[in-house]
Amino acid sequence: MTVIIAQDSPDAIRGILKRWFIEPKPQVFVGSINRSVRSQVIDYIRQNAQGIRLLIIHSASNAQGFIIEQINDPDRSLFRHEGFYLIAAPQSNPADYPF
């Protein structure tokens, strides 16, 4: 299973993704493709859509059962800590939280 969340993607790239995935919500693509096809699709997007932001989650045989990849997303940081994937979002003002 592969899930791709795209931001700022041109219509041509959305069309390419729709060949292999369903799009249950705008810019969210879900499909069950093999590793080779997934790699080719991602490489094509990297070469032909500079500036597109992608979050790619696909199944793997690890503790969490998936791998997360990120392309061109400066708003969030992806960390791997002791085999687990963590995503850090920018913090807002700590005074906004009552606890």
Buried (B, 14 or more C-beta within 10 A) or exposed (E): EBBBBBEEBEEEBBEBBEEBBEBEEEBBBBBEBEEEEBEEBBEEBEEEBEEBBBBBBBEEEEEEEBBBBBBEBEEEEEEEEEEEBEEEEEEEEEEEEEE
